[in-house]
Amino acid sequence: MASIIAKVSKSLKGIHFPADKEKCVEYAEKNMASDDVINTLRHMPDEEYDSMAGVWHAVGQMKQ
C-alpha cells in the first residue's frame, strides 16, 4: 500500500486543493501517471479533498 500512496503523491504533485475526485484523476492523467494510479484514483469516494492527506486517507481506506 505504501508504494501506491507514494505513486499517487508523485502523480498529484503540485495539484491545488480543494480538489474533487475527477480533478485528481485529470491531474494525474496530465502527469502521465501509471494505470494503477489512475485506477486507484477513479475508485476513491466521490468527494472533495482538502489536502493530500485526505487523498492518502481515501486510498488507504480502499486498500483495507
GUGU-473492 format. One line per field, with one value per residue (C-alpha): residue number from 1; residue in three letters; x, y, z. Coordinates in Angstrom, 1 decimal, decimal comma, m for minus. Example, Ala and Ser with C-alpha at 12.3 -4.5 7.8 and 13.67 -1.06 7.14 Angstrom:
<recs>
i = (1;2)
aa = (ALA;SER)
xx = (12,3;13,7)
yy = (m4,5;m1,1)
zz = (7,8;7,1)
</recs>
This chain:
<recs>
i = (1;2;3;4;5;6;7;8;9;10;11;12;13;14;15;16;17;18;19;20;21;22;23;24;25;26;27;28;29;30;31;32;33;34;35;36;37;38;39;40;41;42;43;44;45;46;47;48;49;50;51;52;53;54;55;56;57;58;59;60;61;62;63;64)
aa = (MET;ALA;SER;ILE;ILE;ALA;LYS;VAL;SER;LYS;SER;LEU;LYS;GLY;ILE;HIS;PHE;PRO;ALA;ASP;LYS;GLU;LYS;CYS;VAL;GLU;TYR;ALA;GLU;LYS;ASN;MET;ALA;SER;ASP;ASP;VAL;ILE;ASN;THR;LEU;ARG;HIS;MET;PRO;ASP;GLU;GLU;TYR;ASP;SER;MET;ALA;GLY;VAL;TRP;HIS;ALA;VAL;GLY;GLN;MET;LYS;GLN)
xx = (0,0;2,8;4,0;0,7;0,5;3,9;2,9;m0,3;1,7;4,1;1,3;m0,5;2,5;1,6;m2,2;m4,2;m6,6;m9,5;m9,9;m12,6;m12,0;m12,4;m9,8;m7,4;m7,9;m7,5;m4,4;m2,8;m3,5;m1,9;1,2;1,2;0,5;0,6;m2,6;m2,6;m2,6;m5,4;m7,5;m6,9;m7,9;m11,0;m12,1;m11,8;m15,0;m16,6;m16,0;m13,9;m10,4;m8,9;m5,3;m3,0;m3,6;m7,3;m6,3;m3,9;m6,6;m9,1;m6,5;m5,6;m9,2;m9,7;m6,9;m8,2)
yy = (0,0;2,4;2,2;3,2;6,1;7,2;6,9;8,9;11,6;11,9;11,9;14,7;16,8;20,5;20,0;22,8;21,8;21,6;19,0;16,6;13,0;14,0;16,8;14,4;11,9;14,5;16,0;12,5;11,7;15,0;13,9;10,6;8,6;4,8;2,8;1,6;5,2;6,2;3,2;3,9;7,5;6,5;4,2;6,8;8,1;10,8;13,8;16,9;16,6;19,5;18,2;15,4;13,9;13,4;11,7;9,4;8,6;7,7;5,5;3,8;3,1;1,4;m1,0;m2,3)
zz = (0,0;0,8;m2,8;m4,3;m1,9;m3,0;m6,6;m6,1;m4,3;m7,1;m9,7;m7,9;m7,0;m7,5;m7,5;m5,9;m3,2;m2,7;m5,4;m6,2;m7,4;m11,0;m10,8;m9,1;m12,0;m14,7;m13,0;m12,7;m16,3;m17,4;m15,4;m17,3;m14,1;m14,4;m14,9;m11,3;m10,0;m12,4;m11,4;m7,7;m8,0;m10,0;m7,2;m4,4;m2,9;m5,0;m2,7;m2,4;m0,8;1,1;1,1;0,0;3,4;2,6;m0,7;1,3;3,7;0,9;m0,8;2,5;3,2;m0,2;0,3;3,6)
</recs>
